[in-house]
Amino acid sequence: MDASRRDLLRLAPALAAASALPGQNAGRPASIRLAVSTYSYWHFRTERYPVERVIDQAARLGFDGVEILHRQMAEESAPYLNRLKQAAFRNGLALVMLSIHQDFVWPKAEERQKHVAHTKRCIDLAAQLGIPCIRLNSGRWKTIRSFDELMKVKGNEPPLEGYTNEDAFRWCVESIQECLPHAEKNGVLLALENHWGLTTDTAMLLRIWRAVNSPWLGINLDTGNFPGEPYPEIENLAPHASIVQAKTYHGGGEWYTLDLDYQRIAGILRRAGFRGWVSLEMEGQESPETAVPKSLAVLREAFAS
């Protein structure tokens, strides 16, 4: 027996004991890690909840990472970004995704270019923060102006007069393709979400993803953004998901309330071989001070097997 094998056998009991030590990840596969979105503490309804405070809360509660909502950031200066990055590092947290708002569903090319430029700017911000992924939207027709009204019809928005969803599909594919070289250069994955708009239809989401056909475009699976029965849709997206956003609705949802079975969702993701981040988006009206810990407990239990 060579020396390296003897050393390994000698250390085996200590390694086994160390692996059995309790910790925040105990009982949960190392491949599934839990983050919290800063959105969980701010739903556009009140004064912005500071991102720094979310980082502190996430560390206190035992999350593994934080997802940052771009619109929640106080500014975009280099000193501010560096403070956020340092705060996460000091707390032992990963910054896992920058969720941005952009919209490629515009008939006018100059309008689409504004959103392409915004996406590239956000790629730069993510790279500065050390974030490997940004959430991408397809955009929507904006024929229903109010988001509250859009929620009442479950995202079923008619196209602008004179245009079809085929036009929007082409605009989205072309706009994303224009962003890809910048994403690859900076090492930032674009994750297209099943968000309210063109990609409310998961068949359209997958069609865009396949048409772009790039390793730098992934899919962000949001468990709460399905107009009908969620579980078959989750099964459709799970094999292709790069990251998952997990919605909860303590105190009743801001726009709607779903009773999601996270044991079942965890099983779907596990069977699909998903090994990425699950990021909590608490979208209920209960105070995040109590609702986020409750949500974390639900996700920990679901992903413990």
DRENLUMLUM-829614 format. One record per residue (C-alpha): residue number from 1; residue in three letters; x, y, z. Coordinates in steps of 0.5 Angstrom, whole numbers, plus 500, padded with zeros to 3 digits. Layout:
<pts>
<pt><seq>NUM</seq><type>ala</type><east>X</east><north>Y</north><up>Z</up></pt>
...
</pts>
This chain:
<pts>
<pt><seq>1</seq><type>met</type><east>500</east><north>500</north><up>500</up></pt>
<pt><seq>2</seq><type>asp</type><east>503</east><north>507</north><up>498</up></pt>
<pt><seq>3</seq><type>ala</type><east>504</east><north>513</north><up>503</up></pt>
<pt><seq>4</seq><type>ser</type><east>498</east><north>517</north><up>500</up></pt>
<pt><seq>5</seq><type>arg</type><east>493</east><north>511</north><up>501</up></pt>
<pt><seq>6</seq><type>arg</type><east>495</east><north>510</north><up>508</up></pt>
<pt><seq>7</seq><type>asp</type><east>494</east><north>517</north><up>509</up></pt>
<pt><seq>8</seq><type>leu</type><east>487</east><north>517</north><up>506</up></pt>
<pt><seq>9</seq><type>leu</type><east>485</east><north>511</north><up>511</up></pt>
<pt><seq>10</seq><type>arg</type><east>488</east><north>514</north><up>517</up></pt>
<pt><seq>11</seq><type>leu</type><east>484</east><north>521</north><up>516</up></pt>
<pt><seq>12</seq><type>ala</type><east>478</east><north>517</north><up>514</up></pt>
<pt><seq>13</seq><type>pro</type><east>475</east><north>517</north><up>521</up></pt>
<pt><seq>14</seq><type>ala</type><east>476</east><north>525</north><up>522</up></pt>
<pt><seq>15</seq><type>leu</type><east>473</east><north>526</north><up>515</up></pt>
<pt><seq>16</seq><type>ala</type><east>467</east><north>523</north><up>516</up></pt>
<pt><seq>17</seq><type>ala</type><east>466</east><north>526</north><up>523</up></pt>
<pt><seq>18</seq><type>ala</type><east>467</east><north>533</north><up>520</up></pt>
<pt><seq>19</seq><type>ser</type><east>462</east><north>531</north><up>514</up></pt>
<pt><seq>20</seq><type>ala</type><east>457</east><north>530</north><up>520</up></pt>
<pt><seq>21</seq><type>leu</type><east>458</east><north>536</north><up>524</up></pt>
<pt><seq>22</seq><type>pro</type><east>451</east><north>540</north><up>524</up></pt>
<pt><seq>23</seq><type>gly</type><east>451</east><north>547</north><up>520</up></pt>
<pt><seq>24</seq><type>gln</type><east>447</east><north>551</north><up>516</up></pt>
<pt><seq>25</seq><type>asn</type><east>447</east><north>546</north><up>510</up></pt>
<pt><seq>26</seq><type>ala</type><east>446</east><north>540</north><up>514</up></pt>
<pt><seq>27</seq><type>gly</type><east>441</east><north>535</north><up>511</up></pt>
<pt><seq>28</seq><type>arg</type><east>441</east><north>539</north><up>504</up></pt>
<pt><seq>29</seq><type>pro</type><east>445</east><north>536</north><up>498</up></pt>
<pt><seq>30</seq><type>ala</type><east>451</east><north>541</north><up>497</up></pt>
<pt><seq>31</seq><type>ser</type><east>449</east><north>542</north><up>490</up></pt>
<pt><seq>32</seq><type>ile</type><east>442</east><north>546</north><up>492</up></pt>
<pt><seq>33</seq><type>arg</type><east>444</east><north>552</north><up>495</up></pt>
<pt><seq>34</seq><type>leu</type><east>439</east><north>557</north><up>498</up></pt>
<pt><seq>35</seq><type>ala</type><east>439</east><north>565</north><up>496</up></pt>
<pt><seq>36</seq><type>val</type><east>434</east><north>570</north><up>498</up></pt>
<pt><seq>37</seq><type>ser</type><east>432</east><north>576</north><up>493</up></pt>
<pt><seq>38</seq><type>thr</type><east>433</east><north>583</north><up>495</up></pt>
<pt><seq>39</seq><type>tyr</type><east>426</east><north>584</north><up>492</up></pt>
<pt><seq>40</seq><type>ser</type><east>423</east><north>579</north><up>498</up></pt>
<pt><seq>41</seq><type>tyr</type><east>424</east><north>586</north><up>502</up></pt>
<pt><seq>42</seq><type>trp</type><east>421</east><north>591</north><up>497</up></pt>
<pt><seq>43</seq><type>his</type><east>415</east><north>590</north><up>493</up></pt>
<pt><seq>44</seq><type>phe</type><east>416</east><north>597</north><up>489</up></pt>
<pt><seq>45</seq><type>arg</type><east>410</east><north>599</north><up>494</up></pt>
<pt><seq>46</seq><type>thr</type><east>414</east><north>603</north><up>499</up></pt>
<pt><seq>47</seq><type>glu</type><east>421</east><north>606</north><up>500</up></pt>
<pt><seq>48</seq><type>arg</type><east>427</east><north>602</north><up>497</up></pt>
<pt><seq>49</seq><type>tyr</type><east>429</east><north>597</north><up>503</up></pt>
<pt><seq>50</seq><type>pro</type><east>437</east><north>598</north><up>503</up></pt>
<pt><seq>51</seq><type>val</type><east>441</east><north>592</north><up>499</up></pt>
<pt><seq>52</seq><type>glu</type><east>446</east><north>592</north><up>505</up></pt>
<pt><seq>53</seq><type>arg</type><east>441</east><north>591</north><up>510</up></pt>
<pt><seq>54</seq><type>val</type><east>438</east><north>585</north><up>506</up></pt>
<pt><seq>55</seq><type>ile</type><east>445</east><north>582</north><up>506</up></pt>
<pt><seq>56</seq><type>asp</type><east>446</east><north>583</north><up>513</up></pt>
<pt><seq>57</seq><type>gln</type><east>439</east><north>579</north><up>514</up></pt>
<pt><seq>58</seq><type>ala</type><east>441</east><north>574</north><up>509</up></pt>
<pt><seq>59</seq><type>ala</type><east>447</east><north>572</north><up>513</up></pt>
<pt><seq>60</seq><type>arg</type><east>444</east><north>572</north><up>520</up></pt>
<pt><seq>61</seq><type>leu</type><east>438</east><north>567</north><up>517</up></pt>
<pt><seq>62</seq><type>gly</type><east>443</east><north>563</north><up>514</up></pt>
<pt><seq>63</seq><type>phe</type><east>442</east><north>563</north><up>507</up></pt>
<pt><seq>64</seq><type>asp</type><east>448</east><north>562</north><up>502</up></pt>
<pt><seq>65</seq><type>gly</type><east>447</east><north>567</north><up>497</up></pt>
<pt><seq>66</seq><type>val</type><east>443</east><north>574</north><up>495</up></pt>
<pt><seq>67</seq><type>glu</type><east>440</east><north>576</north><up>489</up></pt>
<pt><seq>68</seq><type>ile</type><east>440</east><north>583</north><up>488</up></pt>
<pt><seq>69</seq><type>leu</type><east>434</east><north>587</north><up>484</up></pt>
<pt><seq>70</seq><type>his</type><east>437</east><north>592</north><up>480</up></pt>
<pt><seq>71</seq><type>arg</type><east>432</east><north>597</north><up>481</up></pt>
<pt><seq>72</seq><type>gln</type><east>433</east><north>596</north><up>489</up></pt>
<pt><seq>73</seq><type>met</type><east>440</east><north>599</north><up>488</up></pt>
<pt><seq>74</seq><type>ala</type><east>441</east><north>606</north><up>491</up></pt>
<pt><seq>75</seq><type>glu</type><east>446</east><north>608</north><up>485</up></pt>
<pt><seq>76</seq><type>glu</type><east>451</east><north>605</north><up>480</up></pt>
<pt><seq>77</seq><type>ser</type><east>458</east><north>608</north><up>482</up></pt>
<pt><seq>78</seq><type>ala</type><east>464</east><north>604</north><up>483</up></pt>
<pt><seq>79</seq><type>pro</type><east>465</east><north>605</north><up>491</up></pt>
<pt><seq>80</seq><type>tyr</type><east>457</east><north>603</north><up>492</up></pt>
<pt><seq>81</seq><type>leu</type><east>458</east><north>596</north><up>488</up></pt>
<pt><seq>82</seq><type>asn</type><east>465</east><north>595</north><up>492</up></pt>
<pt><seq>83</seq><type>arg</type><east>461</east><north>596</north><up>498</up></pt>
<pt><seq>84</seq><type>leu</type><east>456</east><north>591</north><up>496</up></pt>
<pt><seq>85</seq><type>lys</type><east>461</east><north>586</north><up>494</up></pt>
<pt><seq>86</seq><type>gln</type><east>465</east><north>587</north><up>500</up></pt>
<pt><seq>87</seq><type>ala</type><east>459</east><north>586</north><up>505</up></pt>
<pt><seq>88</seq><type>ala</type><east>457</east><north>580</north><up>502</up></pt>
<pt><seq>89</seq><type>phe</type><east>464</east><north>577</north><up>502</up></pt>
<pt><seq>90</seq><type>arg</type><east>465</east><north>579</north><up>510</up></pt>
<pt><seq>91</seq><type>asn</type><east>458</east><north>575</north><up>511</up></pt>
<pt><seq>92</seq><type>gly</type><east>461</east><north>569</north><up>507</up></pt>
<pt><seq>93</seq><type>leu</type><east>455</east><north>570</north><up>502</up></pt>
<pt><seq>94</seq><type>ala</type><east>455</east><north>569</north><up>494</up></pt>
<pt><seq>95</seq><type>leu</type><east>452</east><north>574</north><up>490</up></pt>
<pt><seq>96</seq><type>val</type><east>448</east><north>570</north><up>485</up></pt>
<pt><seq>97</seq><type>met</type><east>444</east><north>574</north><up>480</up></pt>
<pt><seq>98</seq><type>leu</type><east>443</east><north>581</north><up>478</up></pt>
<pt><seq>99</seq><type>ser</type><east>435</east><north>581</north><up>476</up></pt>
<pt><seq>100</seq><type>ile</type><east>434</east><north>587</north><up>471</up></pt>
<pt><seq>101</seq><type>his</type><east>428</east><north>590</north><up>468</up></pt>
<pt><seq>102</seq><type>gln</type><east>429</east><north>591</north><up>460</up></pt>
<pt><seq>103</seq><type>asp</type><east>424</east><north>590</north><up>454</up></pt>
<pt><seq>104</seq><type>phe</type><east>425</east><north>588</north><up>447</up></pt>
<pt><seq>105</seq><type>val</type><east>418</east><north>588</north><up>445</up></pt>
<pt><seq>106</seq><type>trp</type><east>418</east><north>594</north><up>441</up></pt>
<pt><seq>107</seq><type>pro</type><east>417</east><north>595</north><up>434</up></pt>
<pt><seq>108</seq><type>lys</type><east>422</east><north>601</north><up>433</up></pt>
<pt><seq>109</seq><type>ala</type><east>429</east><north>599</north><up>433</up></pt>
<pt><seq>110</seq><type>glu</type><east>432</east><north>605</north><up>436</up></pt>
<pt><seq>111</seq><type>glu</type><east>427</east><north>603</north><up>442</up></pt>
<pt><seq>112</seq><type>arg</type><east>430</east><north>596</north><up>442</up></pt>
<pt><seq>113</seq><type>gln</type><east>437</east><north>599</north><up>442</up></pt>
<pt><seq>114</seq><type>lys</type><east>436</east><north>603</north><up>448</up></pt>
<pt><seq>115</seq><type>his</type><east>434</east><north>596</north><up>452</up></pt>
<pt><seq>116</seq><type>val</type><east>440</east><north>592</north><up>449</up></pt>
<pt><seq>117</seq><type>ala</type><east>445</east><north>598</north><up>451</up></pt>
<pt><seq>118</seq><type>his</type><east>441</east><north>598</north><up>458</up></pt>
<pt><seq>119</seq><type>thr</type><east>443</east><north>590</north><up>458</up></pt>
<pt><seq>120</seq><type>lys</type><east>450</east><north>591</north><up>457</up></pt>
<pt><seq>121</seq><type>arg</type><east>451</east><north>596</north><up>462</up></pt>
<pt><seq>122</seq><type>cys</type><east>448</east><north>591</north><up>467</up></pt>
<pt><seq>123</seq><type>ile</type><east>452</east><north>586</north><up>465</up></pt>
<pt><seq>124</seq><type>asp</type><east>458</east><north>591</north><up>467</up></pt>
<pt><seq>125</seq><type>leu</type><east>455</east><north>592</north><up>473</up></pt>
<pt><seq>126</seq><type>ala</type><east>454</east><north>584</north><up>475</up></pt>
<pt><seq>127</seq><type>ala</type><east>462</east><north>583</north><up>473</up></pt>
<pt><seq>128</seq><type>gln</type><east>464</east><north>589</north><up>477</up></pt>
<pt><seq>129</seq><type>leu</type><east>460</east><north>585</north><up>483</up></pt>
<pt><seq>130</seq><type>gly</type><east>462</east><north>579</north><up>481</up></pt>
<pt><seq>131</seq><type>ile</type><east>455</east><north>576</north><up>480</up></pt>
<pt><seq>132</seq><type>pro</type><east>455</east><north>570</north><up>474</up></pt>
<pt><seq>133</seq><type>cys</type><east>448</east><north>571</north><up>472</up></pt>
<pt><seq>134</seq><type>ile</type><east>443</east><north>577</north><up>470</up></pt>
<pt><seq>135</seq><type>arg</type><east>436</east><north>575</north><up>470</up></pt>
<pt><seq>136</seq><type>leu</type><east>433</east><north>577</north><up>463</up></pt>
<pt><seq>137</seq><type>asn</type><east>426</east><north>579</north><up>461</up></pt>
<pt><seq>138</seq><type>ser</type><east>423</east><north>578</north><up>454</up></pt>
<pt><seq>139</seq><type>gly</type><east>419</east><north>584</north><up>455</up></pt>
<pt><seq>140</seq><type>arg</type><east>411</east><north>585</north><up>453</up></pt>
<pt><seq>141</seq><type>trp</type><east>407</east><north>589</north><up>448</up></pt>
<pt><seq>142</seq><type>lys</type><east>404</east><north>594</north><up>453</up></pt>
<pt><seq>143</seq><type>thr</type><east>397</east><north>594</north><up>451</up></pt>
<pt><seq>144</seq><type>ile</type><east>395</east><north>593</north><up>458</up></pt>
<pt><seq>145</seq><type>arg</type><east>399</east><north>599</north><up>461</up></pt>
<pt><seq>146</seq><type>ser</type><east>397</east><north>597</north><up>469</up></pt>
<pt><seq>147</seq><type>phe</type><east>401</east><north>591</north><up>472</up></pt>
<pt><seq>148</seq><type>asp</type><east>395</east><north>590</north><up>476</up></pt>
<pt><seq>149</seq><type>glu</type><east>391</east><north>590</north><up>470</up></pt>
<pt><seq>150</seq><type>leu</type><east>396</east><north>585</north><up>467</up></pt>
<pt><seq>151</seq><type>met</type><east>395</east><north>580</north><up>473</up></pt>
<pt><seq>152</seq><type>lys</type><east>388</east><north>580</north><up>473</up></pt>
<pt><seq>153</seq><type>val</type><east>388</east><north>577</north><up>466</up></pt>
<pt><seq>154</seq><type>lys</type><east>394</east><north>573</north><up>468</up></pt>
<pt><seq>155</seq><type>gly</type><east>399</east><north>576</north><up>463</up></pt>
<pt><seq>156</seq><type>asn</type><east>395</east><north>574</north><up>457</up></pt>
<pt><seq>157</seq><type>glu</type><east>396</east><north>581</north><up>453</up></pt>
<pt><seq>158</seq><type>pro</type><east>394</east><north>582</north><up>446</up></pt>
<pt><seq>159</seq><type>pro</type><east>399</east><north>585</north><up>441</up></pt>
<pt><seq>160</seq><type>leu</type><east>400</east><north>592</north><up>438</up></pt>
<pt><seq>161</seq><type>glu</type><east>395</east><north>593</north><up>432</up></pt>
<pt><seq>162</seq><type>gly</type><east>399</east><north>591</north><up>426</up></pt>
<pt><seq>163</seq><type>tyr</type><east>404</east><north>586</north><up>429</up></pt>
<pt><seq>164</seq><type>thr</type><east>404</east><north>579</north><up>432</up></pt>
<pt><seq>165</seq><type>asn</type><east>407</east><north>575</north><up>437</up></pt>
<pt><seq>166</seq><type>glu</type><east>412</east><north>572</north><up>431</up></pt>
<pt><seq>167</seq><type>asp</type><east>415</east><north>580</north><up>430</up></pt>
<pt><seq>168</seq><type>ala</type><east>416</east><north>580</north><up>438</up></pt>
<pt><seq>169</seq><type>phe</type><east>419</east><north>573</north><up>438</up></pt>
<pt><seq>170</seq><type>arg</type><east>424</east><north>576</north><up>432</up></pt>
<pt><seq>171</seq><type>trp</type><east>426</east><north>582</north><up>436</up></pt>
<pt><seq>172</seq><type>cys</type><east>427</east><north>578</north><up>442</up></pt>
<pt><seq>173</seq><type>val</type><east>432</east><north>573</north><up>439</up></pt>
<pt><seq>174</seq><type>glu</type><east>436</east><north>579</north><up>435</up></pt>
<pt><seq>175</seq><type>ser</type><east>436</east><north>583</north><up>441</up></pt>
<pt><seq>176</seq><type>ile</type><east>439</east><north>577</north><up>446</up></pt>
<pt><seq>177</seq><type>gln</type><east>444</east><north>575</north><up>440</up></pt>
<pt><seq>178</seq><type>glu</type><east>446</east><north>582</north><up>440</up></pt>
<pt><seq>179</seq><type>cys</type><east>448</east><north>582</north><up>448</up></pt>
<pt><seq>180</seq><type>leu</type><east>451</east><north>575</north><up>448</up></pt>
<pt><seq>181</seq><type>pro</type><east>458</east><north>577</north><up>446</up></pt>
<pt><seq>182</seq><type>his</type><east>458</east><north>582</north><up>451</up></pt>
<pt><seq>183</seq><type>ala</type><east>456</east><north>577</north><up>456</up></pt>
<pt><seq>184</seq><type>glu</type><east>461</east><north>572</north><up>454</up></pt>
<pt><seq>185</seq><type>lys</type><east>467</east><north>577</north><up>454</up></pt>
<pt><seq>186</seq><type>asn</type><east>465</east><north>579</north><up>462</up></pt>
<pt><seq>187</seq><type>gly</type><east>463</east><north>572</north><up>464</up></pt>
<pt><seq>188</seq><type>val</type><east>456</east><north>573</north><up>465</up></pt>
<pt><seq>189</seq><type>leu</type><east>450</east><north>568</north><up>464</up></pt>
<pt><seq>190</seq><type>leu</type><east>444</east><north>571</north><up>461</up></pt>
<pt><seq>191</seq><type>ala</type><east>438</east><north>567</north><up>464</up></pt>
<pt><seq>192</seq><type>leu</type><east>431</east><north>569</north><up>461</up></pt>
<pt><seq>193</seq><type>glu</type><east>425</east><north>568</north><up>466</up></pt>
<pt><seq>194</seq><type>asn</type><east>418</east><north>566</north><up>465</up></pt>
<pt><seq>195</seq><type>his</type><east>416</east><north>573</north><up>466</up></pt>
<pt><seq>196</seq><type>trp</type><east>409</east><north>576</north><up>465</up></pt>
<pt><seq>197</seq><type>gly</type><east>410</east><north>578</north><up>458</up></pt>
<pt><seq>198</seq><type>leu</type><east>412</east><north>574</north><up>452</up></pt>
<pt><seq>199</seq><type>thr</type><east>415</east><north>569</north><up>456</up></pt>
<pt><seq>200</seq><type>thr</type><east>409</east><north>568</north><up>460</up></pt>
<pt><seq>201</seq><type>asp</type><east>408</east><north>562</north><up>455</up></pt>
<pt><seq>202</seq><type>thr</type><east>413</east><north>557</north><up>456</up></pt>
<pt><seq>203</seq><type>ala</type><east>413</east><north>554</north><up>449</up></pt>
<pt><seq>204</seq><type>met</type><east>415</east><north>561</north><up>447</up></pt>
<pt><seq>205</seq><type>leu</type><east>420</east><north>562</north><up>452</up></pt>
<pt><seq>206</seq><type>leu</type><east>423</east><north>555</north><up>450</up></pt>
<pt><seq>207</seq><type>arg</type><east>423</east><north>557</north><up>443</up></pt>
<pt><seq>208</seq><type>ile</type><east>427</east><north>563</north><up>444</up></pt>
<pt><seq>209</seq><type>trp</type><east>432</east><north>560</north><up>448</up></pt>
<pt><seq>210</seq><type>arg</type><east>433</east><north>554</north><up>443</up></pt>
<pt><seq>211</seq><type>ala</type><east>433</east><north>560</north><up>437</up></pt>
<pt><seq>212</seq><type>val</type><east>438</east><north>564</north><up>440</up></pt>
<pt><seq>213</seq><type>asn</type><east>442</east><north>557</north><up>442</up></pt>
<pt><seq>214</seq><type>ser</type><east>448</east><north>560</north><up>446</up></pt>
<pt><seq>215</seq><type>pro</type><east>451</east><north>557</north><up>452</up></pt>
<pt><seq>216</seq><type>trp</type><east>451</east><north>564</north><up>455</up></pt>
<pt><seq>217</seq><type>leu</type><east>443</east><north>564</north><up>455</up></pt>
<pt><seq>218</seq><type>gly</type><east>440</east><north>560</north><up>460</up></pt>
<pt><seq>219</seq><type>ile</type><east>433</east><north>560</north><up>463</up></pt>
<pt><seq>220</seq><type>asn</type><east>431</east><north>563</north><up>470</up></pt>
<pt><seq>221</seq><type>leu</type><east>425</east><north>558</north><up>472</up></pt>
<pt><seq>222</seq><type>asp</type><east>420</east><north>563</north><up>477</up></pt>
<pt><seq>223</seq><type>thr</type><east>415</east><north>558</north><up>480</up></pt>
<pt><seq>224</seq><type>gly</type><east>410</east><north>563</north><up>481</up></pt>
<pt><seq>225</seq><type>asn</type><east>409</east><north>566</north><up>474</up></pt>
<pt><seq>226</seq><type>phe</type><east>405</east><north>561</north><up>471</up></pt>
<pt><seq>227</seq><type>pro</type><east>398</east><north>563</north><up>469</up></pt>
<pt><seq>228</seq><type>gly</type><east>395</east><north>556</north><up>470</up></pt>
<pt><seq>229</seq><type>glu</type><east>397</east><north>549</north><up>473</up></pt>
<pt><seq>230</seq><type>pro</type><east>404</east><north>550</north><up>475</up></pt>
<pt><seq>231</seq><type>tyr</type><east>407</east><north>543</north><up>476</up></pt>
<pt><seq>232</seq><type>pro</type><east>407</east><north>541</north><up>469</up></pt>
<pt><seq>233</seq><type>glu</type><east>410</east><north>548</north><up>466</up></pt>
<pt><seq>234</seq><type>ile</type><east>415</east><north>547</north><up>472</up></pt>
<pt><seq>235</seq><type>glu</type><east>417</east><north>540</north><up>469</up></pt>
<pt><seq>236</seq><type>asn</type><east>417</east><north>543</north><up>462</up></pt>
<pt><seq>237</seq><type>leu</type><east>423</east><north>548</north><up>464</up></pt>
<pt><seq>238</seq><type>ala</type><east>426</east><north>544</north><up>470</up></pt>
<pt><seq>239</seq><type>pro</type><east>431</east><north>540</north><up>465</up></pt>
<pt><seq>240</seq><type>his</type><east>433</east><north>547</north><up>462</up></pt>
<pt><seq>241</seq><type>ala</type><east>434</east><north>551</north><up>468</up></pt>
<pt><seq>242</seq><type>ser</type><east>440</east><north>555</north><up>470</up></pt>
<pt><seq>243</seq><type>ile</type><east>437</east><north>558</north><up>476</up></pt>
<pt><seq>244</seq><type>val</type><east>430</east><north>558</north><up>480</up></pt>
<pt><seq>245</seq><type>gln</type><east>426</east><north>563</north><up>483</up></pt>
<pt><seq>246</seq><type>ala</type><east>422</east><north>560</north><up>489</up></pt>
<pt><seq>247</seq><type>lys</type><east>416</east><north>565</north><up>490</up></pt>
<pt><seq>248</seq><type>thr</type><east>412</east><north>565</north><up>497</up></pt>
<pt><seq>249</seq><type>tyr</type><east>406</east><north>569</north><up>499</up></pt>
<pt><seq>250</seq><type>his</type><east>405</east><north>570</north><up>507</up></pt>
<pt><seq>251</seq><type>gly</type><east>400</east><north>574</north><up>509</up></pt>
<pt><seq>252</seq><type>gly</type><east>397</east><north>574</north><up>502</up></pt>
<pt><seq>253</seq><type>gly</type><east>400</east><north>576</north><up>495</up></pt>
<pt><seq>254</seq><type>glu</type><east>401</east><north>583</north><up>493</up></pt>
<pt><seq>255</seq><type>trp</type><east>398</east><north>581</north><up>486</up></pt>
<pt><seq>256</seq><type>tyr</type><east>396</east><north>574</north><up>487</up></pt>
<pt><seq>257</seq><type>thr</type><east>397</east><north>568</north><up>492</up></pt>
<pt><seq>258</seq><type>leu</type><east>399</east><north>561</north><up>490</up></pt>
<pt><seq>259</seq><type>asp</type><east>399</east><north>555</north><up>494</up></pt>
<pt><seq>260</seq><type>leu</type><east>405</east><north>552</north><up>492</up></pt>
<pt><seq>261</seq><type>asp</type><east>408</east><north>545</north><up>494</up></pt>
<pt><seq>262</seq><type>tyr</type><east>415</east><north>546</north><up>495</up></pt>
<pt><seq>263</seq><type>gln</type><east>416</east><north>538</north><up>496</up></pt>
<pt><seq>264</seq><type>arg</type><east>413</east><north>537</north><up>490</up></pt>
<pt><seq>265</seq><type>ile</type><east>417</east><north>542</north><up>486</up></pt>
<pt><seq>266</seq><type>ala</type><east>424</east><north>540</north><up>489</up></pt>
<pt><seq>267</seq><type>gly</type><east>422</east><north>533</north><up>487</up></pt>
<pt><seq>268</seq><type>ile</type><east>421</east><north>535</north><up>480</up></pt>
<pt><seq>269</seq><type>leu</type><east>428</east><north>539</north><up>480</up></pt>
<pt><seq>270</seq><type>arg</type><east>431</east><north>533</north><up>483</up></pt>
<pt><seq>271</seq><type>arg</type><east>429</east><north>528</north><up>478</up></pt>
<pt><seq>272</seq><type>ala</type><east>431</east><north>534</north><up>472</up></pt>
<pt><seq>273</seq><type>gly</type><east>438</east><north>534</north><up>475</up></pt>
<pt><seq>274</seq><type>phe</type><east>438</east><north>541</north><up>477</up></pt>
<pt><seq>275</seq><type>arg</type><east>444</east><north>543</north><up>481</up></pt>
<pt><seq>276</seq><type>gly</type><east>444</east><north>550</north><up>481</up></pt>
<pt><seq>277</seq><type>trp</type><east>441</east><north>556</north><up>486</up></pt>
<pt><seq>278</seq><type>val</type><east>434</east><north>557</north><up>489</up></pt>
<pt><seq>279</seq><type>ser</type><east>433</east><north>564</north><up>490</up></pt>
<pt><seq>280</seq><type>leu</type><east>427</east><north>566</north><up>495</up></pt>
<pt><seq>281</seq><type>glu</type><east>422</east><north>571</north><up>492</up></pt>
<pt><seq>282</seq><type>met</type><east>418</east><north>572</north><up>498</up></pt>
<pt><seq>283</seq><type>glu</type><east>412</east><north>576</north><up>495</up></pt>
<pt><seq>284</seq><type>gly</type><east>407</east><north>576</north><up>501</up></pt>
<pt><seq>285</seq><type>gln</type><east>404</east><north>582</north><up>504</up></pt>
<pt><seq>286</seq><type>glu</type><east>407</east><north>580</north><up>511</up></pt>
<pt><seq>287</seq><type>ser</type><east>413</east><north>583</north><up>514</up></pt>
<pt><seq>288</seq><type>pro</type><east>419</east><north>580</north><up>511</up></pt>
<pt><seq>289</seq><type>glu</type><east>422</east><north>580</north><up>518</up></pt>
<pt><seq>290</seq><type>thr</type><east>417</east><north>574</north><up>519</up></pt>
<pt><seq>291</seq><type>ala</type><east>416</east><north>572</north><up>512</up></pt>
<pt><seq>292</seq><type>val</type><east>423</east><north>571</north><up>510</up></pt>
<pt><seq>293</seq><type>pro</type><east>425</east><north>566</north><up>516</up></pt>
<pt><seq>294</seq><type>lys</type><east>418</east><north>562</north><up>515</up></pt>
<pt><seq>295</seq><type>ser</type><east>420</east><north>562</north><up>507</up></pt>
<pt><seq>296</seq><type>leu</type><east>427</east><north>559</north><up>508</up></pt>
<pt><seq>297</seq><type>ala</type><east>424</east><north>554</north><up>513</up></pt>
<pt><seq>298</seq><type>val</type><east>419</east><north>551</north><up>508</up></pt>
<pt><seq>299</seq><type>leu</type><east>425</east><north>551</north><up>502</up></pt>
<pt><seq>300</seq><type>arg</type><east>430</east><north>548</north><up>507</up></pt>
<pt><seq>301</seq><type>glu</type><east>425</east><north>542</north><up>509</up></pt>
<pt><seq>302</seq><type>ala</type><east>423</east><north>541</north><up>501</up></pt>
<pt><seq>303</seq><type>phe</type><east>430</east><north>541</north><up>499</up></pt>
<pt><seq>304</seq><type>ala</type><east>433</east><north>537</north><up>505</up></pt>
<pt><seq>305</seq><type>ser</type><east>432</east><north>530</north><up>502</up></pt>
</pts>
